[in-house]
Amino acid sequence: MKSRFGLPIIGALVLTACVTINVYFPAAEAKEAAREFVEKVIDENPPAGDDGGMAFVQPRSHGPAFDPWMLVGIGSAHAQSQPDINIRTPAIQAIQSRMEARFNSILRPAFDSGALGFTNDGMVVVRDAAKLQLKDRVVVNNAVADDNRDRKAVYREIAVANGHPEWESQIRRVFAAQWIESARSGWWYQDTSGAWKQK
């Protein structure tokens, strides 16, 4: 004998199983985190009392939105209703410290001379080796290679630290734009087409 309740039970299970996970990339928070990180690395004169650490970037709080599908058992599970971009982990801070030291001791003079430039994908390249003295070329090339390794590592670490390794490419794009935005007057950078421009 067939149960009269079979179909309604199956229907209810199907409806309640229709839950979507909305995990969005918090672009505004990532941009603010990138700005803090980049400015700390390239700032010649860090503010007095700076503890060298990066805080969480807290977004504005928004209440949960009403979802009419909730009335029939279909809801959206918001995995991150209030996303943070955490850039205060030991791994990220270690990378940042290395980058800051390298930038101040080796890379800044090479940027000032026009030898180096920021690429449109978040890296650094020797744009014009003729602007470097022969005796400095090996040191600068090695520093550029080390810095690019750290850049790749920090984009990955930030994504992983925030529980979303799949955000790595988005983090990298945000940082790429921020390095260029924070570039000082006279420094070179690539625009989106790959052409070199000077700030």
N, C-alpha and C positions, 0 to 999 in steps of 0.2 A: 504494500500500500504506500502510495506517494504521500509525503508530508505536504500539508497545505502551506507550511511556513518555509519550505525550501527556497523558493524564489525570492521572497522578501528578505530572507537572511543573506542570501548571496548578493542581492542588490545593495543591501546596507554595507556589506563588507567591501564591495567594489567602490562605493561612494567614499567610505572612510579611508580607503587605501590611496585615494587620489590626493596625495599631499605633495606639494612641490617645495623644494628648498630654494629660497631666493638668497643667494650669496652674491652681492654686488661688490665691485672693486671701488673702495672709497677714495676716489680721485682727489677730492679736496684735501682730505687728511694726508694722503700720500704726498701731495705737492708741498704741504706745510712741513712734513717730516723731511722731505728732500731739501727744502730751503734751509732748515736748521742744520742739517748734516753738512751740506755744501758750504754754507757760510762759515761754519766752524773750521772746515778744512782750509779754505782759502783766505780767511781773515788774517791780515797782518797784525792787527791790534785787537786781540780778544778782550772783551770787557773785564774789568777788575772783578775778582771774586767769582769768575766763571769756574764752575767745578768740573768742566769738561764732559759732563754727562748730558745725555739727551733724554728728555721727558717723553711720556706718552703724549700723543696728540689727541686731545679729547674733542670729539665733534659735539655740535649742539644736540640736545636731546629732543627727540620727536616721539610723540605718543604713538601707539599702534594704530594703524589705519584700519577702518572698518572694511571687512571683506564680505560682500554679500553671499559668496559661495559657502561661507561658514554656516549659513542657515540650512543648507542641505547636506552638510557633512563634508564639504570639500574646502579645505583651508590651505593657507600657505604657511609653512613653518619658516619663520625668518631666522636663519642660522646666525645672522649677525645684525641685530636691530640697531646696535650702537657700536660700529666698528672703531677700533683704535689701530693706529700704526705704531707699533712698538719698535723703537730703534735704540732701546736701552738694554741690550743684552751684552754679556761679556765678549762674545765673538764680534758683534758689530762695533762695540767701543774699541776693541783691540785694532780692528781694521781702520777705524777712523783715526786713531792715534798715529798709526803708521803713515797713513796718507797725509795727515797734517804735518808731521815731521818732514816727510819727503818733499811736500809741496814748498814748505818754507826754506828748506836747505838747498834744493836742487831745481825743482820745477818752476817756481815763481820767476827766477831770473831768465829762464828759457822762454817762458810765456812773455815776459816783459820785452825780450829782444825780438820776438816775432818768430822764434824757431818752432815753437809748439802751438798746437791748436786743439780745440775740443771738437770731436767728431759729432755728427748728428745721431750717433747710436750710443752715446755715453762713454766714449773712450777718449784717450789722448794720443796724438800722433806727432812725430817730428815732421812738421810741415815744410820747413826750410832749413836743412842742415847747414847751409852756408852761413847762417846767422850764429852758429856756434863756433867757438874757438876749437881748433883741432884737438887740443888737450882735454876738452870737456865732452867731446862727442860720445865716448864710450860710457862715461858716467851718466850722461843724460839718457842715452839709449837704454841702459840698464834700468834707470829710474822709471822711464816710461813703461817698460815691460813689467816691472814690479807693480806700478800703479794700475795698469790695466788688469793684472791678475787680481788685485785687491778690489777694483771696481766690479768685476764679474762676481767676485765672492760676496761683496756687500749686497748686491742686488738679490742674489740667491738667499743670503742669510736673512734679509728683511722679509722676503716672502715666506720663508720657512718659520721665522720667529713669530709671524702673525697667523700661522696655521694654514697658509694657502700657497704652497709651492708653485701652483699654477699661475700665480700673480707675477712671477719673476719678470716676464717680458714687459708687463705693464709698469712694474716698478722701474725697470730699466728705461723705458720711454719717458717716464716722469722725471727721473734723474737726468737723463740726457738733456731735456729741455731746461732743467734748473742749472746745470753747469753753464750752459750758454747764457741763460738769463743773468746769472751771477758773475759772468766774466767781467773783468775790469776793463776800463777804457784802454784801447790799444791792443788788446788780446784778439787772437784769431779764432774763428769758429766756422763750422760748416752749416749752411742752411739746409733745409729739407731736400733740396735738389742735389746736395753734395758740393755746391760752390763755396769757395772760401770767402769770408767777409771779415772785416775788422770792426771791432766795437768802437 
